[in-house]
Amino acid sequence: MTRDELTERISRGYERLQGLVTRADSARLSTDRVFDDWTVKDVLAHIAAWQSVMVTNLFRLERGQTFLYTGLSDAQVDELNARFHAELKDWPPEKVLADLEGSYRQLISRVRLLSDQELNVPRHFKQLRGRPLWQVIAENTFEHYEEHLPALEAWRRQLGR
């Protein structure tokens, strides 16, 4: 996948996500549950947290350091998600939305600095253990958005918008 294709897919997914929450009442973001005990705001904070992790990991990669949170089991990912949720659940919606936007912009800026070779050659970064970088980025961006979009779309349909 080229850098341009990757940034386009990330941007399209992010725009879909943004389109669902734009003009929504901020009180509803904090009270409307979309699954289990997670509110819309909680889902957005969760996505922002993983975008931020990806930004941090791109900086770490540049310095030859290992990625944070790699090789985790499903149970470990669930524990990490629960920790992020506990840390972010009391943030006001405006702060969550600002963090979501800020982490997105940082991520796009970092991705634009990468070459197609850096994104595609599986062994370019030894820290990735033979995986192409674009796949790791996809998991934390547009693929992650896709995972949460159905619940957010159902929420919007319930609002009748």
Secondary structure, DSSP 4 states (H G I P E B T S, - for coil): --HHHHHHHHHHHHHHHHHHHTT--HHHHHH-EEETTEEHHHHHHHHHHHHHHHHHHHHHHHTTPPPTT-S--HHHHHHHHHHHHHHHTTS-HHHHHHHHHHHHHHHHHHHHTS-HHHHH-TTSSGGGTT--HHHHHHHTTHHHHHHHHHHHHHHHHHHT-
